[in-house]
Amino acid sequence: MPNFQTVRGMRDLLAEEAAILNFVVGKARETAQLYGYKEVITPVVEPYELLSAKSGEEIRQRMFIFKDLGDRDVALRPEFTASIARLATTALKTEPKPLRVFSVGSVYRYDEPQRGRYREFWQSNFELMGSSNSEADAEAILLTNSLMKASGLQGYAFKIGNIGVIRGVLTQMNVDDKVQNAVLQRMDKKEYYEAFKLLDNEKCRTVLQGLLELKGGTPFETAEKITEYVAGYAEAEAAADNLLEILQLVTASGCPVRAVEPAFARGLEYYTGMIFEVNVPELDIALGGGGRYDRLIEVFGGEPTPAVGVAHGLDRVALALQTQKTELPAGRRKTAVVIPVKPELKAEALKIAQLLMEAGVSVEFEVMGRKMGKALEDADRRKVDYAVIVGERELKDDAVVVKDLVKREQSTMKIAELPEKIS
């Protein structure tokens, strides 16, 4: 017999894990509604050309790419932003700005599997298009704060930077975009020596090295040091001022910012401004992150459109909740098992089961043909709340026997009263 296993990097989520993930997905949808984001659903499979346009070399190398039957290069989506950018240039082109769009679902990257990192994983994705103002950047951070708080996470904190600081310095020193992207890719992995080797200009290397050493102190102290350090680099100065303003906006709303990092880089080429991540102490991977991307819509043929977005690793949020032993809020449905005493009573018993379901009770019908004792023993083992026993004698009086399996009490009850009593 073949020993079938899941494909490496893919997972089965059993009932408890699925419940936690669905809880977090629900909180993401609630957050979208609270902030006015409209949900859209995009394909899991997209043209490779679309997904690879500005995703960054590392993600391009980790895409699941294949030929469809028409010999076209397609790929499983590694993230949502490219698909949303496509929508912004087509179906959503004439929508009024700002455009707030939300998506949730599975994405795919050929990463090395490890705790909190899989090849199929779930994300919630928020995109705000049409505003270049700092309050739009702040919104991406604040809605992430709202999601983390609503999920019940403890001790989470944000790290904020602005990719425009580094890009501003490199641009003023005439470093072309391709080299800039390669430098940022390596800095994202903290491979600073390899990053600096890509730069021919000694002064350029010195300036970046100096930025790295600005860490320390409070977030505001670091932000102010960055502003002073890049004086004379016009674009970098503007980015540093923007970073300070965003920091003021989010901290005024009580958002926990742990650090401002001047040499912080994320692995996507399309970022142009503010970038951020959110972490918890128990995990060494980000639970979510995002930033500003003001040129991506143009890449796909749209009008110049400023935009900011954030993606949350919902699997990772669920893992963090499990690690912190967070109990999900109560509010589950009452559960009941309906057991006919005789096979001839199945039809009546099924009618009663349907009556309870319509009242919002989660009902399991006894389909195994077990004797009463075994059926009750099984219901008790699985922590069902009530057993509804359908017997011939009680049915003559339009009644059934109800066992409260939690309180260990039994009573005879009219069928018409069942839904109210149990639900």
N, C-alpha and C positions, 0 to 999 in steps of 0.2 A: 504493500500500500504506500502511495506517495505521502510524504510528510509535508503538507502544505503549511507554509509560513507566510507572514506578511512580507512584502517587498522591503528591503532594507531602507530604513528611514521613514517608513510608513507605519501607522499604528491603528490598532483597534481600540476604541474608547468604550469601556464597559459602562454599566449603568451609572455608577457613582461619578466616574470621570466625565461622562457625557452630561450628567446633571450640572456639574460645576461649570463646564464649558458653556452650556446653554444658559446658565445663570449670568455669566459674564457677557455673552452675546446679547441677552436681554437688556443688560445695563447699558451696553453700547447703543442699542436702539433707543432706549429711554433718553440717553444723553443727546443723541441726534435730534430727537423731537424737542427737547428742552432748548437747544441752541438753534432750532429752525433749519436743520439740514434735511433735505429730501432724499430718500433712498432710491438708488438705481441699482439694477442688476446687470452686470457685464459678463461676456463669455469667459469661460475658463481657458479656452484656446483662442489665441490671437495671432496675427501675422508676426513672424519673427522680426521683420523690419520695424514694426511699430514698437515692440517691446525692447528692442536693442538700441533704439535711436539715441537715448541719452541716459541709459540706466547705469552705466559705469562698467569698466572692464571686469571687475570681480563678479558682478551679477550676470553679465553676459556669459561668463565661463561656467556659471552654475545653473543655467537654464535647461529645462527639459525640451530639447529641440528635435523635431522629426518632420518627415515629409507626409503631407496628406495624400489622398488618392489622386489628386490633381497635380502631384509633383510640386506643390508649393511648400515653402519653408514656414512652418508654424511652430508655436511653442506654448507650453503651459505658462500661465501668467506668474511671474515671480513677485509681483506687487500690483497695486491697482492704479497708480497715478497715470501711467501711459494710456490706459483704457479711458480714464476720465478725461484726459487731455484730448483724446480722439473725439469723445462725445462733445466736448466744448467747441470743437471746430465743425461739428456736423449737427446732430439733433438738438443740441442745446445752444447753438450759435446765436439765436435771436432772443434767448432768455434775458430778462433784466438783470443787471449787476447790482450788488454782488450776488454771485451764484454759489449757493451752499449745497454740496453734494456729499452723500454718505453711501458707503458700500460695506458689505460684510461677507466673508466667505473664505474658502480655502485658496492658498497660494502655494507655489512649488519652487524649491531651489535645491540643487544637488549639493547640499552641504554635507560635511562629515557629521553623522548623527552623534549627539551627546545630550546630556541632560538639558532640557529646555530648547534644544535645537533639532528640528526634524526636517525631512524633505517635503512633507506635506504639513502645512500648519494654517492656523486661522488668524485672519486680521480683520479689524474694523478700520475703515479708512474715511477720513474727513478732508474735504477739499473746499477752500474758500477762494473764489476767483473774482477778480475785478478790483481789488483794493491793494494799494501799495503802502497803506498807512500802518503805523506800528500797532494800532489797536487790533488789526487783523492778525498780525503775528501773535499778539497776546492772547487772542481768542483760541488759537490752536493749542496753546499751552494750558489755558484755563479750562477748556473743555476736557483736556486730558486729566487735569487735576480733578475735575468733577467725576469722571469715569472711575479713576482710582479710588476716590473717596466713596462713591456709591457702591463699588464692589466690596468694600470693607477692608481694603489693604491698610496695613500699618507701616509707618516708618519709611514710606517712599519719599523720594526727593528728585529734583530736576537738575540737570546740567545744561547750561545754555552757552552758545557761542554765536559767532557770525562769520560765515565763510567768506563774506565780503572783505574782512580784514586782511586775510592772507591773499585773496585774489587781487585786492586793491594794490598791495605791495608788489606782487609778482607782475601785475599788468603794467604798473608804472616803471618797472625794471625791464619791460619788453619781453617777458617770458610768455611764449604762445600758449594758447588754451590746451593743446594736447599735452604739453609738458606740465602745465598746471594741474591737469586732471591726474596725471601719473604721480605727481608729488603728493596731492591730496589723498589718493588711494593708499599710498604707503603711510602717510601720517595717520590715516584712519586706523591702520593696524599697529600704530605706534612704532613703525619701522623708520625712525627718524634719520638714522645714518644713511639708509638706502634712499630716502627721499631727498636728502641734501646732495647726494652724489649726482642726482639728475640735473642739478643747477650748475651752470658754468660760472655764474657771477658770484665771486667771493662775498661781496657786500650783501647780496641777496641771501646767501646762506647765513651770514652773520645776523641779519635782521630777523630771519625766521627763528634762529637759535635763541635770540633775545626774547622773542614772543613766548617761546616755550618756557622760559625761566620766569615769566610773570605770574605763575601760579602762586597761590597762597593768599592769606588774608580773607576778608569777607568777600562775597560776590561783588558788592559795590566798590570795594577797594580795588579789586582786580579789574573791573570794568573801567574805572577811572585811570588806572595805570596803563591800560591798553590805549585809551584816548591820547594820553600824553606821549606814549611810546611811538605812535604812528603819525605824529605831527609832521606835516609836510607831504604826506601821501594822501592826496585829496579823497580818493575813493575809499581808502582804508579808514580815514578819519570819519567820513560819513557813516560807514558801517559801524564803527565804534560808538558813535553818538546814537545810532539806531539801537544798538545793543543795550546801552545804558537806559534809553527810554523804555524799551520793552521790559527790562528788569524792574524799573520803577512801577510800571503798570501791573505786572503780575504779582509782585510782592505786596502791593497795596491791597490786593484782593485775597491775601493770605496764602498764596501759593508757596510751597516749601522749595526754595531754590538752594541747593547745596553748593553749587560751584559755577563760576564763569570760567570757561577755558578758552584762552586766546588761540590755541593751535588745535582746537577741536575740529575734526572733519568727519563727515559721514560718507558712506561708500557709494553715493549716487552723484553722477556728474551734473545733474540738472540744478542743484542748489546754487542760489545766487546771494542769499542773505542769511537771516537768522536761522540757526539750527538748534535742535535740543533733543535730549533723551530723558527718560524717567527710569529710575532704578529702585530696587529694594536691597537692603543689606544681605538678605539670604541668598540672592542669586547674583552671579557675576556677568549676567547678560541684561541688556536693556529690555524693559517691558514695552516700550514704545518710543517713537521718535519721529521727527519730521523737520520741516523748515520751509523757507521761501524759495520759490522757483519762478522767476519772472520771465524766462525766455522759452519755456517748454512748449507753450501753446503755438508759438511761431514755428517751431520745428515741425509741427504737424499741419502747417498751412493756415493757421488761424491768425487773427489780428493780434498785435502785441497786447498781452494780458497779464498783469501782475497776479500772482497766486501764492497761496501758502497751504500746506497740507500736513497731515500727521497720520501715521499708521500705528495701530496698537497690536501687539502680539497677544491675542486672546488666550492662546494655549499657555503662554508664559504668565499671564495674569492669573489664570486658573492654577498653575503650578505654584505660584507665589502664595495664593490663598491656601492651598493644601499644605505648603511648607510652614505657613504661619498658623496652621490648624484652625482656620477660620470656619465657624459654623455658618452654613447658609441660613438665611432668615426662614422662620417657620411660615406656614401658610400653604402647606401641601393639601391636596384634596383628601377627604375621608375615603377609606378603601373598604370594599366589601366583597365577600365571595358569596355567590348564590348557588345553593346546593339542592337539587331536587331529590326527594327521598326515593322516588321510583322513576324508572325510565319513562313511564306514561305521563309524568308531570313535567317533562322537559319544555313543552311549548309554553305552559303557564309560567314556569320558572324564567324562561327567556323573556317573556313579557315584563316580568317584574324587574329583571336586570336592565332592560331598556328604560323602564320608568325611573330607576335610580340614576342611570347615566344622564338622562335628560335633566335631572336635578343637580348634576355636577359631581356625582359620586363616581370614583374610579372603581369599576366592577370587573371582577374576574368570574367567569362562569365555570362551573365544574365540568370540564370536558373529558376527564380521564376515566370516568365511570367508577371512581373509587367509592368504597363504602363510607358511611357517614364519619366514623371515627378517624379513618385515614385522611379524609378530606379536611376535617377540622384540625387535625394534627399538622397538616401541611400549611393551612392558613395561619395557624399560630406561629409556626416556625418562620414564616415570611412576614410576620408582624402586620397582618391584615387587621383592620379595626373591628369589623363586624362580619359575622356569618349569618346569612339569611337562609333559613331552612324551609323549603317549600314542601309541606306535607298534605296528604289528602284530607285529613280531618280538619286542619286549620283552614284550608281553601274553601270548605263548605261555608265558613263564616267570613269569607273574604279577608283572611288573616294569614300570617306566617309566624314562625318562631324566629326571634332575633337574639343572637348571642353577642354580647359585648365582650370581645376577646381581650380588651385592655383591662376592664373592670371586673371581668369574670362574672358577669351578670347575664341572666336570660329572662326574656319576657315574650309574651304573645302580643302581636301588634297588627292592627288593621293595615291592609296593603295601601289604602289611600293616605295613611299617616306616615308611611315609610320614608318618603323623600324628605319631609321636613325634619323628622326625628334623626335621620342619619346624616344628612348634609349639614 
